[in-house]
Amino acid sequence: MRSPTFPLYHTSRKKPRRWPLVLRVIKGAIHVDVALPVILHAAFAALIVYLDEVRDGHLAIPSSVIPSLSIVVGLMLVFRNQTSYDRFWQGNQHLTTIETSIRNLTRSFLACSYVAKGPPPTDAERVDTEQTIRILLAMIYASKHHLRAEWGSTSLPMMMPHGEVERRRRESHSMSKPEYSELLPAGTRGFEEQGLGLLLQLSVQVEGYIKRGHDRGWFHSPQASQLTVQLNTLVSAYGSMETIHLTPLPVAYLIHMRQVLAIFGCVLPFALVKEMGWWTIMLTAFISFTLYGIEAIGAQLEDPFGYDRNDIKIDAIVEDLRVETSVLLEEWRRGSDMFARPPELI
């Protein structure tokens, strides 16, 4: 049975939600992340209620202190979430820029790899074009793995000696990614252990193809310049994603925010116990769940390139691009009308 391959198949939702979002507590939710602080604050609230009954109501404080503290907590959480979502959105935009640049370069390389009114490309030249298209696709894989710190043995088995591959395969069952390694020319050697990112290394090979295409007369000078601009845009977007990954929020802000949340959660039972009694426990737990949940969402969105359910669907986006590129390459190989030279140029 043929598997579906319509555009954006992997990034689109394949099935409707079976449960309303209000009932979701596992997949995509942050309940597990906030369970410990919520339980601790509820236990502290229970202790305060018990002691208040023992001391005949001498632990209560005026409830008017809560609004003033809640304003501070609210402002900090708003800043936290806005900053984190902006990083999520910008990361998605930069990933789309890389994808768009690869699409544009792929289209230009396949459609323009011949000389007008000249002989068709030789077999070696066609192999050069196809290999460069594969390298272009490998660049988005390189970007994904670099942002996840999966360089070296976890992503590039063909870029090291065979004996080293076997040794690392025994150490880690998750390192082999043949669908990625087959995109690179056999014997390609990486330099990540020396500090050179794979995407930048591959961009040199793509730049070399643009130079060769210009020398062969496939690309005139303005066109070759525009292709280089597309390649520069791709590398620039990669650098911006790298900046998002390597620049966390200042630790002083994170420490202070956590401390403010803890203090607010500890003050809350004293302000509620007089009017709410034992209901203080439930109300404290609910407020703590709300506030710590907002902070946990911000923490997930801060670095959106991982495997969390709320992260960018990088794997699906990359797979959709691979499908697109494979179809274009296959049509180009068989001389589809999509890439056929005009009759007057044959």
Residue frames as qw, qx, qy, qz and C-alpha x, y, z in Angstrom:
[[0.000, 0.887, 0.461, 0.000, 0.00, 0.00, 0.00],
 [0.416, 0.497, -0.019, 0.761, 1.39, 3.37, -0.99],
 [0.357, -0.515, -0.455, 0.633, 2.13, 5.71, 1.88],
 [0.150, 0.937, 0.315, 0.020, 0.63, 9.23, 1.70],
 [0.576, -0.116, 0.091, 0.804, 3.02, 11.90, 0.40],
 [0.139, 0.862, 0.353, 0.337, 0.86, 14.94, -0.13],
 [0.284, 0.575, -0.250, 0.725, 2.56, 18.30, 0.68],
 [0.202, -0.474, 0.472, -0.716, 3.34, 18.86, 4.37],
 [0.781, -0.232, -0.522, -0.253, 2.02, 15.40, 5.23],
 [0.644, -0.102, -0.596, 0.468, 4.40, 14.90, 8.15],
 [0.122, 0.057, -0.342, 0.930, 3.95, 18.36, 9.67],
 [0.492, -0.280, -0.218, -0.795, 0.16, 18.33, 9.41],
 [0.509, -0.171, 0.661, -0.524, -2.12, 16.77, 12.01],
 [0.250, 0.103, -0.893, -0.359, -2.91, 13.21, 10.94],
 [0.341, -0.439, -0.829, -0.055, -5.79, 12.52, 13.30],
 [0.296, -0.710, -0.106, -0.630, -8.31, 14.60, 15.27],
 [0.053, -0.335, 0.696, -0.633, -7.94, 15.05, 19.00],
 [0.492, -0.302, -0.802, -0.151, -9.84, 12.31, 20.80],
 [0.421, -0.582, -0.552, 0.424, -9.92, 14.15, 24.12],
 [0.019, 0.959, 0.133, 0.249, -10.73, 17.81, 24.81],
 [0.448, 0.514, -0.407, 0.608, -7.64, 19.77, 25.74],
 [0.421, -0.624, 0.271, -0.600, -9.09, 20.54, 29.16],
 [0.936, -0.280, 0.122, -0.175, -8.85, 16.83, 30.01],
 [0.779, 0.438, -0.341, 0.293, -5.27, 16.34, 28.79],
 [0.555, -0.798, 0.228, -0.053, -2.81, 15.69, 31.63],
 [0.810, -0.238, 0.401, 0.355, 0.00, 13.72, 29.94],
 [0.606, 0.297, 0.414, 0.611, 0.75, 14.38, 26.26],
 [0.223, 0.607, 0.198, 0.736, 1.78, 17.97, 25.68],
 [0.450, -0.842, -0.178, -0.238, 0.88, 19.01, 29.24],
 [0.277, 0.576, -0.523, 0.565, 3.23, 20.29, 31.95],
 [0.748, -0.564, -0.064, -0.345, 1.58, 18.58, 34.93],
 [0.915, -0.123, -0.207, 0.324, 4.56, 16.34, 35.62],
 [0.465, 0.420, -0.194, 0.755, 6.94, 19.32, 35.61],
 [0.203, -0.530, 0.177, -0.804, 4.94, 21.24, 38.22],
 [0.760, -0.391, -0.492, -0.163, 3.76, 18.33, 40.38],
 [0.634, -0.131, -0.490, 0.583, 6.53, 18.63, 42.98],
 [0.081, 0.131, -0.224, 0.962, 6.20, 22.38, 43.75],
 [0.533, -0.366, -0.289, -0.706, 2.39, 22.12, 43.80],
 [0.777, -0.326, -0.536, 0.039, 2.51, 19.22, 46.27],
 [0.495, -0.049, -0.430, 0.754, 5.04, 21.04, 48.48],
 [0.134, -0.230, 0.055, -0.962, 2.98, 24.23, 48.58],
 [0.673, -0.376, -0.401, -0.495, -0.19, 22.26, 49.32],
 [0.734, -0.250, -0.545, 0.320, 1.59, 20.45, 52.17],
 [0.271, 0.057, -0.310, 0.909, 2.87, 23.76, 53.54],
 [0.383, -0.331, -0.162, -0.847, -0.65, 25.18, 53.33],
 [0.753, -0.366, -0.522, -0.162, -1.99, 22.16, 55.26],
 [0.579, -0.134, -0.490, 0.638, 0.61, 22.78, 57.96],
 [0.002, 0.172, -0.120, 0.978, -0.37, 26.46, 58.23],
 [0.579, -0.377, -0.342, -0.637, -4.09, 25.61, 58.48],
 [0.758, -0.310, -0.557, 0.141, -3.39, 23.04, 61.19],
 [0.440, -0.075, -0.392, 0.804, -1.18, 25.41, 63.19],
 [0.182, -0.303, -0.078, -0.932, -3.71, 28.19, 62.78],
 [0.689, -0.444, -0.427, -0.383, -6.40, 26.02, 64.36],
 [0.710, -0.242, -0.497, 0.437, -4.07, 25.08, 67.19],
 [0.306, -0.088, -0.229, 0.920, -3.22, 28.74, 67.86],
 [0.099, 0.710, 0.614, -0.332, -6.82, 29.89, 67.51],
 [0.400, 0.827, 0.335, 0.210, -6.35, 32.01, 64.38],
 [0.313, -0.863, 0.134, 0.372, -3.16, 33.85, 65.28],
 [0.572, -0.151, 0.542, 0.598, -1.26, 32.99, 62.05],
 [0.416, 0.724, 0.501, 0.227, -3.47, 34.89, 59.60],
 [0.262, -0.290, 0.109, 0.914, -2.25, 38.05, 57.88],
 [0.409, 0.598, 0.181, -0.665, -4.34, 40.66, 56.01],
 [0.698, 0.359, 0.584, 0.208, -5.44, 39.39, 52.62],
 [0.284, 0.943, 0.024, -0.174, -4.66, 42.81, 51.13],
 [0.317, -0.648, 0.582, 0.374, -0.99, 41.79, 50.74],
 [0.676, 0.174, 0.686, 0.206, -1.90, 39.31, 47.97],
 [0.508, 0.824, 0.251, 0.017, -2.86, 41.84, 45.25],
 [0.008, -0.921, 0.358, 0.154, 0.41, 43.74, 45.60],
 [0.471, -0.397, 0.757, 0.217, 2.47, 40.54, 45.38],
 [0.679, 0.389, 0.619, 0.059, 0.40, 39.12, 42.52],
 [0.387, 0.908, -0.028, -0.159, 1.15, 42.19, 40.35],
 [0.132, -0.733, 0.641, 0.185, 4.89, 41.55, 40.64],
 [0.560, -0.072, 0.821, 0.083, 4.51, 37.82, 39.97],
 [0.622, 0.639, 0.439, -0.107, 2.22, 38.47, 37.00],
 [0.274, 0.906, -0.250, -0.205, 4.61, 40.94, 35.37],
 [0.260, -0.559, 0.769, 0.168, 7.54, 38.57, 35.74],
 [0.603, 0.157, 0.782, 0.029, 5.62, 35.65, 34.26],
 [0.543, 0.793, 0.210, -0.179, 4.37, 37.77, 31.35],
 [0.115, 0.834, -0.497, -0.212, 7.93, 38.80, 30.53],
 [0.439, -0.315, 0.837, 0.084, 9.10, 35.19, 30.85],
 [0.633, 0.374, 0.678, -0.022, 6.48, 33.78, 28.51],
 [0.446, 0.870, 0.024, -0.211, 6.69, 36.57, 25.96],
 [0.040, -0.742, 0.635, 0.209, 10.46, 36.16, 25.75],
 [0.483, -0.136, 0.862, 0.068, 10.24, 32.37, 25.48],
 [0.629, 0.564, 0.526, -0.098, 7.50, 32.41, 22.83],
 [0.308, 0.887, -0.222, -0.263, 9.45, 34.97, 20.84],
 [0.198, -0.526, 0.803, 0.198, 12.40, 32.55, 20.83],
 [0.572, 0.215, 0.791, -0.037, 10.05, 29.75, 19.73],
 [0.530, 0.779, 0.269, -0.201, 8.58, 31.89, 16.93],
 [0.147, 0.845, -0.445, -0.257, 11.96, 33.19, 15.77],
 [0.393, -0.314, 0.852, 0.147, 13.38, 29.66, 15.77],
 [0.608, 0.446, 0.654, -0.053, 10.49, 28.52, 13.58],
 [0.391, 0.890, -0.001, -0.235, 11.01, 31.48, 11.24],
 [0.055, -0.720, 0.648, 0.243, 14.73, 30.80, 10.89],
 [0.520, -0.031, 0.850, 0.086, 14.07, 27.10, 10.22],
 [0.575, 0.681, 0.437, -0.124, 11.61, 28.12, 7.51],
 [0.192, 0.888, -0.307, -0.283, 14.27, 30.42, 6.04],
 [0.287, -0.427, 0.829, 0.219, 16.69, 27.50, 5.80],
 [0.561, 0.315, 0.766, -0.018, 13.97, 25.35, 4.21],
 [0.458, 0.837, 0.193, -0.228, 13.04, 28.08, 1.71],
 [0.028, 0.790, -0.529, -0.309, 16.68, 28.69, 0.76],
 [0.402, -0.177, 0.881, 0.176, 17.18, 24.97, 0.12],
 [0.559, 0.571, 0.592, -0.107, 14.03, 24.89, -2.02],
 [0.322, 0.901, -0.074, -0.280, 15.19, 27.89, -4.05],
 [0.108, -0.646, 0.705, 0.273, 18.70, 26.53, -4.57],
 [0.525, 0.068, 0.846, 0.061, 17.37, 23.09, -5.48],
 [0.542, 0.720, 0.395, -0.174, 15.01, 24.57, -8.05],
 [0.222, 0.889, -0.296, -0.269, 17.74, 26.72, -9.61],
 [0.279, -0.489, 0.799, 0.213, 20.34, 23.96, -9.71],
 [0.541, 0.211, 0.813, 0.053, 18.00, 21.46, -11.37],
 [0.479, 0.781, 0.375, -0.145, 16.36, 23.88, -13.80],
 [0.226, 0.938, -0.217, -0.148, 19.51, 25.73, -14.93],
 [0.584, -0.478, 0.606, 0.253, 22.13, 22.98, -15.14],
 [0.695, 0.352, 0.500, 0.378, 22.63, 23.25, -18.90],
 [0.158, -0.375, 0.245, 0.880, 23.94, 25.71, -21.47],
 [0.555, 0.640, 0.274, -0.456, 21.39, 27.29, -23.81],
 [0.705, 0.671, -0.163, -0.159, 21.86, 25.98, -27.38],
 [0.039, 0.645, -0.761, 0.057, 24.76, 23.86, -26.17],
 [0.549, 0.053, -0.832, -0.064, 25.37, 20.16, -25.61],
 [0.729, -0.577, -0.215, -0.298, 23.49, 18.51, -22.77],
 [0.371, -0.730, 0.533, -0.216, 25.34, 18.04, -19.47],
 [0.491, 0.323, -0.809, 0.016, 27.71, 15.10, -19.32],
 [0.767, -0.369, -0.524, -0.041, 27.13, 12.20, -16.95],
 [0.535, -0.089, -0.439, 0.716, 29.80, 13.58, -14.62],
 [0.072, -0.224, 0.056, -0.970, 28.10, 16.98, -14.59],
 [0.639, -0.399, -0.377, -0.539, 24.72, 15.41, -13.84],
 [0.740, -0.278, -0.535, 0.298, 26.28, 13.45, -10.99],
 [0.301, 0.078, -0.292, 0.905, 27.78, 16.69, -9.71],
 [0.351, -0.339, -0.130, -0.863, 24.37, 18.36, -9.74],
 [0.761, -0.376, -0.463, -0.257, 22.62, 15.46, -8.04],
 [0.654, -0.139, -0.507, 0.544, 25.32, 15.21, -5.39],
 [0.087, 0.181, -0.194, 0.960, 25.01, 18.93, -4.65],
 [0.561, -0.401, -0.276, -0.670, 21.23, 18.60, -4.24],
 [0.797, -0.317, -0.506, 0.095, 21.83, 15.84, -1.72],
 [0.456, 0.006, -0.383, 0.803, 24.32, 18.03, 0.11],
 [0.227, -0.357, -0.042, -0.905, 21.74, 20.81, 0.24],
 [0.743, -0.422, -0.357, -0.377, 19.28, 18.43, 1.88],
 [0.742, -0.152, -0.489, 0.433, 21.97, 17.25, 4.27],
 [0.177, 0.338, -0.243, 0.892, 22.43, 20.85, 5.42],
 [0.543, -0.480, -0.033, -0.689, 19.04, 20.99, 7.14],
 [0.897, -0.266, -0.349, 0.054, 19.82, 17.66, 8.82],
 [0.581, 0.159, -0.365, 0.710, 23.16, 19.10, 9.92],
 [0.164, -0.465, 0.123, -0.861, 21.38, 22.13, 11.35],
 [0.773, -0.434, -0.207, -0.414, 18.89, 19.96, 13.26],
 [0.884, -0.169, -0.344, 0.269, 21.54, 17.69, 14.76],
 [0.394, 0.313, -0.306, 0.808, 23.84, 20.57, 15.65],
 [0.354, -0.507, 0.069, -0.783, 21.07, 22.34, 17.57],
 [0.879, -0.377, -0.094, -0.274, 20.44, 19.10, 19.47],
 [0.241, -0.703, 0.666, -0.066, 24.14, 18.50, 20.11],
 [0.914, 0.063, 0.393, -0.079, 23.95, 15.26, 18.12],
 [0.436, 0.765, -0.449, -0.150, 27.06, 15.76, 16.09],
 [0.084, -0.512, 0.854, -0.046, 29.74, 13.16, 15.60],
 [0.018, -0.047, 0.998, 0.033, 28.79, 9.58, 16.34],
 [0.344, 0.401, 0.703, -0.476, 25.09, 10.27, 16.81],
 [0.514, 0.701, 0.216, -0.444, 24.47, 11.58, 13.34],
 [0.444, 0.764, -0.386, -0.265, 27.32, 11.05, 10.88],
 [0.870, -0.224, 0.434, 0.071, 28.34, 7.40, 10.66],
 [0.807, 0.484, 0.170, 0.292, 29.82, 7.81, 7.15],
 [0.189, 0.919, -0.193, 0.288, 32.11, 10.63, 8.19],
 [0.408, -0.682, 0.593, -0.130, 34.51, 8.49, 10.25],
 [0.216, 0.362, -0.895, -0.150, 36.53, 5.30, 9.75],
 [0.723, -0.169, -0.540, -0.397, 34.58, 2.07, 9.63],
 [0.558, -0.093, -0.722, 0.399, 36.19, 0.70, 12.78],
 [0.006, -0.001, 0.395, -0.919, 35.27, 3.80, 14.73],
 [0.562, -0.139, -0.267, -0.770, 31.69, 3.55, 13.44],
 [0.721, -0.170, -0.665, -0.096, 31.38, -0.02, 14.69],
 [0.373, -0.063, -0.642, 0.666, 32.83, 0.86, 18.10],
 [0.198, -0.001, 0.229, -0.953, 30.44, 3.77, 18.58],
 [0.629, -0.153, -0.467, -0.602, 27.50, 1.72, 17.33],
 [0.609, -0.191, -0.744, 0.200, 28.16, -0.77, 20.10],
 [0.190, -0.107, -0.490, 0.844, 28.22, 2.12, 22.60],
 [0.338, 0.333, 0.261, -0.840, 25.00, 3.71, 21.37],
 [0.381, 0.334, 0.848, 0.154, 22.09, 2.04, 19.59],
 [0.258, 0.836, 0.411, -0.258, 20.62, 5.39, 18.50],
 [0.215, -0.623, 0.310, 0.685, 23.53, 6.75, 16.52],
 [0.323, 0.064, 0.757, 0.564, 22.84, 5.20, 13.10],
 [0.403, 0.666, 0.273, -0.565, 20.88, 7.44, 10.74],
 [0.514, 0.049, 0.668, 0.536, 21.39, 5.91, 7.27],
 [0.306, 0.796, 0.499, 0.155, 18.74, 8.16, 5.73],
 [0.089, -0.971, 0.094, 0.199, 21.02, 11.09, 6.61],
 [0.494, -0.526, 0.555, 0.414, 24.44, 9.60, 5.95],
 [0.619, 0.321, 0.629, 0.344, 23.46, 8.47, 2.44],
 [0.266, 0.943, 0.198, -0.038, 23.08, 12.11, 1.44],
 [0.196, -0.861, 0.393, 0.256, 26.80, 12.79, 1.86],
 [0.656, 0.571, -0.488, -0.072, 29.48, 11.71, -0.62],
 [0.956, -0.218, -0.142, 0.139, 31.19, 8.48, 0.43],
 [0.728, 0.048, -0.179, 0.660, 34.34, 9.15, 2.40],
 [0.038, -0.815, -0.032, -0.577, 33.35, 12.64, 3.46],
 [0.568, -0.144, -0.544, 0.601, 35.33, 13.63, 6.53],
 [0.262, -0.890, -0.287, -0.237, 33.85, 15.91, 9.15],
 [0.415, 0.342, -0.378, 0.754, 35.75, 18.43, 11.26],
 [0.493, -0.730, -0.222, -0.417, 33.34, 18.87, 14.13],
 [0.809, -0.434, -0.208, 0.338, 35.88, 17.54, 16.61],
 [0.509, 0.049, 0.000, 0.859, 38.04, 20.51, 15.55],
 [0.002, -0.519, -0.348, 0.781, 35.23, 23.03, 16.02],
 [0.181, 0.152, -0.465, -0.853, 33.89, 23.33, 12.45],
 [0.609, 0.264, 0.503, -0.553, 30.13, 22.87, 12.13],
 [0.488, 0.163, 0.796, 0.319, 28.99, 20.48, 9.43],
 [0.370, 0.816, 0.434, -0.088, 26.55, 22.94, 7.87],
 [0.023, 0.897, -0.263, -0.355, 29.31, 25.47, 7.27],
 [0.392, -0.331, 0.773, 0.372, 31.50, 22.73, 5.83],
 [0.474, 0.432, 0.748, 0.170, 28.75, 21.66, 3.43],
 [0.243, 0.909, 0.190, -0.279, 28.09, 25.28, 2.43],
 [0.170, -0.651, 0.546, 0.500, 31.64, 25.41, 1.05],
 [0.374, 0.062, 0.861, 0.340, 30.82, 22.52, -1.29],
 [0.331, 0.750, 0.569, -0.063, 27.62, 24.20, -2.44],
 [0.031, 0.893, -0.136, -0.429, 29.53, 27.43, -3.07],
 [0.300, -0.378, 0.734, 0.478, 32.02, 25.41, -5.12],
 [0.408, 0.418, 0.788, 0.192, 29.17, 24.04, -7.26],
 [0.219, 0.907, 0.260, -0.249, 27.90, 27.56, -7.92],
 [0.123, -0.740, 0.458, 0.478, 31.41, 28.52, -9.03],
 [0.364, -0.067, 0.846, 0.384, 31.64, 25.49, -11.30],
 [0.370, 0.655, 0.658, -0.008, 28.21, 26.21, -12.75],
 [0.119, 0.917, -0.021, -0.380, 29.25, 29.79, -13.51],
 [0.213, -0.547, 0.661, 0.468, 32.46, 28.59, -15.17],
 [0.380, 0.183, 0.869, 0.258, 30.47, 26.11, -17.28],
 [0.134, -0.076, -0.375, -0.914, 28.13, 28.86, -18.41],
 [0.230, -0.482, -0.844, -0.050, 25.10, 27.48, -16.58],
 [0.230, -0.835, -0.406, 0.293, 24.68, 30.58, -14.41],
 [0.352, 0.699, 0.010, 0.623, 25.42, 34.09, -15.62],
 [0.330, 0.200, -0.489, 0.782, 27.13, 36.40, -13.14],
 [0.397, -0.323, 0.163, -0.843, 23.99, 38.08, -11.65],
 [0.861, -0.210, -0.306, -0.348, 22.34, 34.70, -11.26],
 [0.723, 0.049, -0.554, 0.409, 25.40, 33.19, -9.60],
 [0.053, 0.296, -0.392, 0.869, 25.44, 36.19, -7.27],
 [0.638, -0.302, -0.016, -0.708, 21.80, 35.61, -6.33],
 [0.882, -0.102, -0.459, -0.030, 22.48, 31.94, -5.67],
 [0.486, 0.157, -0.540, 0.669, 25.30, 32.95, -3.35],
 [0.285, -0.333, 0.214, -0.873, 22.92, 35.35, -1.59],
 [0.832, -0.252, -0.257, -0.422, 20.50, 32.46, -1.05],
 [0.794, 0.002, -0.517, 0.321, 23.33, 30.38, 0.40],
 [0.192, 0.267, -0.421, 0.845, 24.39, 33.26, 2.65],
 [0.552, -0.355, 0.002, -0.755, 20.79, 33.64, 3.84],
 [0.885, -0.173, -0.418, -0.107, 20.71, 29.96, 4.73],
 [0.623, 0.073, -0.506, 0.592, 23.93, 30.19, 6.74],
 [0.083, -0.347, 0.243, -0.902, 22.71, 33.38, 8.42],
 [0.732, -0.354, -0.155, -0.561, 19.46, 31.71, 9.52],
 [0.851, -0.081, -0.477, 0.203, 21.48, 28.79, 10.87],
 [0.362, 0.217, -0.433, 0.797, 23.58, 31.23, 12.88],
 [0.386, -0.385, 0.083, -0.834, 20.46, 32.89, 14.29],
 [0.871, -0.283, -0.306, -0.261, 19.08, 29.51, 15.40],
 [0.715, 0.065, -0.487, 0.497, 22.43, 28.77, 16.98],
 [0.029, 0.360, -0.305, 0.881, 22.22, 32.05, 18.90],
 [0.682, -0.387, -0.088, -0.614, 18.77, 31.12, 20.26],
 [0.910, -0.139, -0.388, 0.040, 20.10, 27.74, 21.36],
 [0.660, 0.085, -0.394, 0.634, 23.25, 29.08, 22.99],
 [0.006, 0.304, -0.225, 0.926, 21.77, 32.16, 24.70],
 [0.343, -0.522, -0.777, 0.081, 19.54, 31.21, 27.62],
 [0.253, -0.878, -0.163, -0.373, 17.73, 33.74, 29.77],
 [0.133, 0.600, -0.558, 0.558, 20.04, 35.31, 32.39],
 [0.550, -0.191, -0.787, 0.206, 20.37, 32.98, 35.35],
 [0.048, -0.053, -0.469, 0.880, 19.86, 35.87, 37.79],
 [0.504, -0.047, -0.147, -0.850, 16.38, 36.44, 36.35],
 [0.699, -0.106, -0.663, -0.247, 15.50, 32.74, 36.52],
 [0.403, -0.098, -0.731, 0.542, 16.69, 32.47, 40.12],
 [0.138, 0.040, 0.310, -0.940, 14.79, 35.55, 41.20],
 [0.591, -0.072, -0.352, -0.722, 11.62, 34.44, 39.43],
 [0.649, -0.142, -0.747, 0.011, 11.69, 31.02, 41.08],
 [0.264, -0.108, -0.624, 0.728, 12.28, 32.61, 44.46],
 [0.319, -0.014, 0.061, -0.946, 9.41, 35.07, 43.96],
 [0.673, -0.127, -0.544, -0.485, 7.08, 32.21, 42.99],
 [0.563, -0.147, -0.755, 0.302, 8.12, 30.24, 46.07],
 [0.067, -0.067, -0.453, 0.886, 7.67, 33.22, 48.38],
 [0.474, -0.070, -0.176, -0.860, 4.26, 34.03, 46.90],
 [0.698, -0.147, -0.653, -0.255, 3.16, 30.41, 47.31],
 [0.466, -0.147, -0.701, 0.519, 4.33, 30.43, 50.94],
 [0.088, 0.034, 0.276, -0.956, 2.65, 33.74, 51.81],
 [0.445, -0.184, -0.521, -0.705, -0.63, 32.71, 50.20],
 [0.523, -0.371, -0.767, 0.031, -1.83, 30.31, 52.96],
 [0.250, -0.273, -0.482, 0.794, -1.34, 32.97, 55.66],
 [0.204, 0.087, -0.087, -0.971, -3.58, 35.37, 53.72],
 [0.544, -0.118, -0.581, -0.594, -6.29, 32.78, 52.99],
 [0.334, -0.098, -0.901, 0.259, -6.48, 30.72, 56.16],
 [0.150, 0.160, 0.505, -0.835, -8.72, 33.09, 58.12],
 [0.565, 0.272, -0.016, -0.779, -11.49, 33.21, 55.49],
 [0.683, 0.274, -0.558, -0.383, -11.05, 29.86, 53.72],
 [0.779, -0.370, 0.436, -0.257, -10.07, 27.47, 56.49],
 [0.672, -0.164, 0.690, 0.211, -9.22, 24.01, 55.15],
 [0.654, 0.698, 0.286, 0.048, -10.16, 25.14, 51.64],
 [0.058, -0.898, 0.364, 0.240, -6.87, 27.06, 51.75],
 [0.567, -0.283, 0.720, 0.282, -5.05, 23.86, 50.81],
 [0.596, 0.480, 0.610, 0.206, -6.97, 23.36, 47.58],
 [0.257, 0.959, 0.113, -0.043, -6.87, 27.02, 46.63],
 [0.277, -0.781, 0.486, 0.279, -3.12, 27.24, 47.27],
 [0.605, -0.050, 0.732, 0.310, -2.54, 24.13, 45.18],
 [0.514, 0.705, 0.474, 0.119, -4.64, 25.54, 42.32],
 [0.096, 0.982, -0.111, -0.117, -2.86, 28.92, 42.32],
 [0.426, -0.590, 0.620, 0.292, 0.56, 27.23, 42.53],
 [0.650, 0.242, 0.677, 0.246, -0.38, 24.93, 39.64],
 [0.401, 0.877, 0.263, 0.033, -1.37, 27.96, 37.54],
 [0.044, -0.947, 0.290, 0.134, 1.74, 30.03, 38.23],
 [0.479, -0.452, 0.708, 0.256, 4.31, 27.23, 38.08],
 [0.683, 0.405, 0.593, 0.132, 2.60, 25.90, 34.95],
 [0.357, 0.933, 0.034, -0.028, 3.07, 29.22, 33.16],
 [0.201, -0.806, 0.536, 0.151, 6.72, 29.24, 34.16],
 [0.654, -0.124, 0.727, 0.168, 7.16, 25.61, 33.00],
 [0.640, 0.671, 0.368, 0.064, 5.70, 26.44, 29.59],
 [0.149, 0.956, -0.244, -0.065, 8.19, 29.27, 29.25],
 [0.457, -0.561, 0.672, 0.157, 11.03, 26.89, 30.14],
 [0.722, 0.221, 0.637, 0.155, 9.96, 24.46, 27.38],
 [0.509, 0.824, 0.235, 0.089, 9.68, 27.19, 24.74],
 [0.238, -0.878, 0.294, 0.294, 13.01, 28.77, 25.65],
 [0.106, -0.448, 0.794, 0.397, 14.97, 26.20, 23.61],
 [0.759, 0.295, 0.229, -0.533, 12.48, 24.94, 20.99],
 [0.510, 0.543, -0.602, -0.287, 14.79, 22.63, 19.04],
 [0.212, -0.301, 0.906, -0.210, 14.59, 19.49, 21.17],
 [0.248, -0.124, -0.925, -0.259, 12.22, 16.54, 21.44],
 [0.192, 0.274, 0.637, -0.695, 9.56, 17.98, 23.76],
 [0.273, 0.558, 0.772, 0.136, 6.03, 17.76, 22.45],
 [0.072, 0.925, 0.263, -0.264, 5.80, 21.56, 22.56],
 [0.341, -0.498, 0.423, 0.676, 9.02, 22.10, 20.60],
 [0.459, 0.562, -0.324, -0.606, 9.17, 22.91, 16.90],
 [0.912, 0.137, 0.376, -0.092, 8.35, 19.85, 14.80],
 [0.028, 0.721, -0.570, -0.392, 11.79, 19.85, 13.22],
 [0.387, -0.111, 0.897, 0.181, 11.81, 16.14, 12.33],
 [0.500, 0.589, 0.627, -0.102, 8.51, 16.44, 10.48],
 [0.265, 0.893, -0.082, -0.355, 9.60, 19.61, 8.64],
 [0.135, -0.576, 0.731, 0.340, 12.86, 17.97, 7.58],
 [0.456, 0.129, 0.875, 0.098, 11.06, 14.85, 6.39],
 [0.471, 0.760, 0.390, -0.218, 8.62, 16.91, 4.30],
 [0.150, 0.843, -0.371, -0.360, 11.55, 18.73, 2.69],
 [0.322, -0.317, 0.859, 0.242, 13.20, 15.41, 1.98],
 [0.534, 0.442, 0.720, -0.033, 10.06, 14.17, 0.22],
 [0.360, 0.882, 0.076, -0.295, 9.84, 17.35, -1.88],
 [0.019, -0.740, 0.589, 0.325, 13.49, 17.19, -2.85],
 [0.455, -0.092, 0.874, 0.144, 13.34, 13.48, -3.67],
 [0.552, 0.628, 0.538, -0.107, 10.38, 14.02, -6.01],
 [0.265, 0.907, -0.167, -0.280, 12.11, 16.91, -7.78],
 [0.197, -0.584, 0.743, 0.259, 15.32, 14.93, -8.12],
 [0.541, 0.144, 0.826, 0.067, 13.53, 11.88, -9.48],
 [0.509, 0.778, 0.336, -0.153, 11.62, 13.96, -12.04],
 [0.101, 0.866, -0.396, -0.286, 14.86, 15.65, -13.08],
 [0.413, -0.339, 0.818, 0.211, 16.61, 12.28, -13.50],
 [0.509, 0.328, 0.786, 0.125, 13.97, 10.92, -15.87],
 [0.137, 0.030, 0.420, 0.897, 13.75, 14.13, -17.91],
 [0.117, 0.646, 0.712, -0.248, 10.27, 15.14, -16.84],
 [0.225, 0.736, 0.378, 0.515, 8.47, 17.92, -18.71],
 [0.395, -0.890, -0.160, 0.163, 9.01, 19.98, -15.58],
 [0.426, -0.683, 0.356, 0.475, 12.74, 20.22, -16.45],
 [0.719, 0.384, 0.461, 0.352, 12.66, 19.61, -20.21],
 [0.240, -0.358, 0.245, 0.868, 14.73, 21.98, -22.33],
 [0.501, 0.637, 0.143, -0.568, 12.70, 24.05, -24.82],
 [0.840, 0.355, 0.376, 0.165, 12.66, 22.48, -28.32],
 [0.430, 0.885, -0.080, 0.158, 14.47, 25.45, -29.85],
 [0.221, -0.809, 0.538, -0.089, 17.43, 24.84, -27.51],
 [0.840, -0.151, 0.520, 0.036, 17.83, 21.16, -28.38]]
